[in-house]
């Protein structure tokens, strides 16, 4: 694990590909390398219910070869859907995203993650963040009525 942290992403993958120890070991190392890469430049990723919306915030320490972040949301019963993409700002950057559509669903628990997309098309994911969302019944009903007429 120490050697994976000391190498950058490209060198890590080259190192792994040069190892000829078997498919299972290679796959395991690639999964670990992707997790180390995602965690190595994300200082934090957090979310909270804020009024009728959900606020997501994260900070990066480095953004090498980063194309964009894709914000994904799911509920405990459903798969992830992509909400938006956010362009990188550069190292040591703060980000936030306001999920203004959270009140429009009947769900009260949301699970968010960041899909980290590199310029070469490879992806990794942040840790999941679970948010318990509290929205008034009046706001939820009004949002449903407005959605019917769109």
Kinemage of the C-alpha trace (Angstrom):
@kinemage 1
@onewidth
@group {chain A} dominant
@subgroup {mainchain}
@vectorlist {calphas} color= white
{ca unk a 1} P 0.000 0.000 0.000
{ca unk a 2} L 2.855 2.400 0.790
{ca unk a 3} L 4.324 2.053 -2.702
{ca unk a 4} L 0.931 2.834 -4.280
{ca unk a 5} L 0.644 6.061 -2.305
{ca unk a 6} L 4.120 7.175 -3.269
{ca unk a 7} L 3.558 6.824 -7.016
{ca unk a 8} L 1.286 9.013 -9.079
{ca unk a 9} L -1.681 7.418 -10.851
{ca unk a 10} L 0.049 6.780 -14.190
{ca unk a 11} L 3.144 5.282 -12.608
{ca unk a 12} L 0.979 3.144 -10.341
{ca unk a 13} L -0.876 1.669 -13.298
{ca unk a 14} L 2.381 1.106 -15.223
{ca unk a 15} L 3.862 -0.608 -12.166
{ca unk a 16} L 0.803 -2.849 -11.837
{ca unk a 17} L 0.734 -3.751 -15.522
{ca unk a 18} L 4.400 -4.761 -15.389
{ca unk a 19} L 3.638 -7.185 -12.564
{ca unk a 20} L 2.724 -10.611 -13.914
{ca unk a 21} L 1.314 -12.264 -10.822
{ca unk a 22} L -2.126 -13.311 -12.050
{ca unk a 23} L -5.454 -11.790 -12.956
{ca unk a 24} L -6.974 -11.830 -9.475
{ca unk a 25} L -4.036 -10.046 -7.889
{ca unk a 26} L -3.912 -7.561 -10.757
{ca unk a 27} L -7.627 -6.803 -10.413
{ca unk a 28} L -7.293 -6.385 -6.623
{ca unk a 29} L -4.398 -3.984 -7.009
{ca unk a 30} L -6.269 -1.940 -9.627
{ca unk a 31} L -9.251 -1.581 -7.286
{ca unk a 32} L -6.966 -0.508 -4.435
{ca unk a 33} L -5.112 1.911 -6.735
{ca unk a 34} L -8.392 3.539 -7.853
{ca unk a 35} L -9.522 3.918 -4.238
{ca unk a 36} L -6.165 5.356 -3.178
{ca unk a 37} L -6.266 7.776 -6.111
{ca unk a 38} L -9.769 9.044 -5.296
{ca unk a 39} L -9.005 9.428 -1.601
{ca unk a 40} L -5.582 10.946 -2.172
{ca unk a 41} L -6.842 14.201 -3.636
{ca unk a 42} L -10.266 14.560 -1.968
{ca unk a 43} L -9.771 16.182 1.425
{ca unk a 44} L -13.458 15.731 2.255
{ca unk a 45} L -16.895 15.179 0.739
{ca unk a 46} L -19.951 15.935 2.873
{ca unk a 47} L -23.632 16.758 2.577
{ca unk a 48} L -26.473 18.113 4.690
{ca unk a 49} L -30.132 19.033 4.458
{ca unk a 50} L -30.495 22.790 4.208
{ca unk a 51} L -34.071 24.028 4.050
{ca unk a 52} L -35.738 22.467 1.041
{ca unk a 53} L -32.427 21.603 -0.647
{ca unk a 54} L -29.439 19.355 0.001
{ca unk a 55} L -26.020 21.028 0.060
{ca unk a 56} L -22.968 19.004 -0.990
{ca unk a 57} L -19.450 20.301 -0.338
{ca unk a 58} L -15.993 18.943 -1.098
{ca unk a 59} L -12.390 20.050 -1.241
{ca unk a 60} L -9.495 18.789 -3.322
{ca unk a 61} L -5.787 18.956 -2.659
{ca unk a 62} L -4.648 18.062 -6.198
{ca unk a 63} L -6.389 17.685 -9.543
{ca unk a 64} L -4.001 16.002 -11.955
{ca unk a 65} L -5.529 14.881 -15.284
{ca unk a 66} L -9.064 15.586 -13.994
{ca unk a 67} L -11.771 16.116 -16.625
{ca unk a 68} L -14.764 16.684 -14.312
{ca unk a 69} L -16.770 15.546 -11.319
{ca unk a 70} L -20.185 13.977 -11.846
{ca unk a 71} L -22.543 14.283 -8.894
{ca unk a 72} L -24.647 11.166 -8.450
{ca unk a 73} L -27.625 10.526 -6.157
{ca unk a 74} L -29.603 7.463 -5.248
{ca unk a 75} L -32.127 6.361 -2.679
{ca unk a 76} L -31.804 3.145 -0.691
{ca unk a 77} L -34.224 1.448 -3.131
{ca unk a 78} L -32.927 2.830 -6.439
{ca unk a 79} L -29.717 2.996 -8.501
{ca unk a 80} L -27.568 6.107 -8.900
{ca unk a 81} L -28.624 8.850 -11.297
{ca unk a 82} L -26.349 11.633 -12.485
{ca unk a 83} L -27.497 15.075 -11.351
{ca unk a 84} L -24.811 17.366 -12.737
{ca unk a 85} L -21.191 17.709 -13.773
{ca unk a 86} L -18.759 20.158 -12.221
{ca unk a 87} L -15.625 21.365 -13.981
{ca unk a 88} L -12.341 21.291 -12.031
{ca unk a 89} L -10.901 24.529 -10.669
{ca unk a 90} L -7.393 23.342 -9.825
{ca unk a 91} L -5.530 22.193 -6.743
{ca unk a 92} L -6.706 23.193 -3.264
{ca unk a 93} L -10.202 24.097 -4.476
{ca unk a 94} L -13.507 24.180 -2.625
{ca unk a 95} L -16.696 23.032 -4.350
{ca unk a 96} L -20.376 23.058 -3.521
{ca unk a 97} L -23.507 21.846 -5.246
{ca unk a 98} L -27.100 22.547 -4.227
{ca unk a 99} L -29.524 19.736 -5.031
{ca unk a 100} L -32.652 21.819 -5.533
{ca unk a 101} L -34.719 18.864 -6.763
{ca unk a 102} L -34.484 16.814 -3.572
{ca unk a 103} L -37.800 18.116 -2.207
{ca unk a 104} L -39.656 16.916 -5.320
{ca unk a 105} L -39.374 13.249 -4.372
{ca unk a 106} L -41.132 11.256 -1.690
{ca unk a 107} L -37.810 9.956 -0.405
{ca unk a 108} L -36.349 11.269 2.820
{ca unk a 109} L -32.930 9.617 2.617
{ca unk a 110} L -30.480 10.281 -0.204
{ca unk a 111} L -27.074 8.777 -0.878
{ca unk a 112} L -24.610 10.879 -2.860
{ca unk a 113} L -21.197 10.214 -4.368
{ca unk a 114} L -18.771 11.911 -6.711
{ca unk a 115} L -17.815 10.155 -9.910
{ca unk a 116} L -14.312 11.374 -10.718
{ca unk a 117} L -13.670 11.318 -14.472
{ca unk a 118} L -10.132 11.715 -15.815
{ca unk a 119} L -9.103 13.023 -19.238
{ca unk a 120} L -8.382 9.460 -20.404
{ca unk a 121} L -11.945 8.367 -19.544
{ca unk a 122} L -11.058 6.379 -16.434
{ca unk a 123} L -13.295 6.833 -13.409
{ca unk a 124} L -13.146 6.466 -9.655
{ca unk a 125} L -15.678 7.247 -6.937
{ca unk a 126} L -15.672 9.097 -3.660
{ca unk a 127} L -17.043 7.572 -0.497
{ca unk a 128} L -20.829 7.711 -0.223
{ca unk a 129} L -22.524 10.441 1.817
{ca unk a 130} L -25.971 9.763 3.305
{ca unk a 131} L -28.280 12.719 3.929
{ca unk a 132} L -31.583 12.562 5.811
{ca unk a 133} L -33.687 15.260 4.190
{ca unk a 134} L -36.432 17.126 6.038
{ca unk a 135} L -38.904 19.038 3.876
{ca unk a 136} L -42.295 20.333 4.950
{ca unk a 137} L -45.354 18.525 3.607
{ca unk a 138} L -46.645 21.786 2.108
{ca unk a 139} L -43.466 22.336 0.082
{ca unk a 140} L -43.422 18.695 -1.071
{ca unk a 141} L -47.094 18.873 -2.173
{ca unk a 142} L -46.609 22.196 -3.993
{ca unk a 143} L -43.569 20.779 -5.805
{ca unk a 144} L -45.590 17.762 -6.941
{ca unk a 145} L -48.416 19.957 -8.218
{ca unk a 146} L -46.033 22.198 -10.174
{ca unk a 147} L -44.332 19.132 -11.708
{ca unk a 148} L -47.684 17.903 -13.066
{ca unk a 149} L -48.070 21.033 -15.217
{ca unk a 150} L -44.592 21.108 -16.758
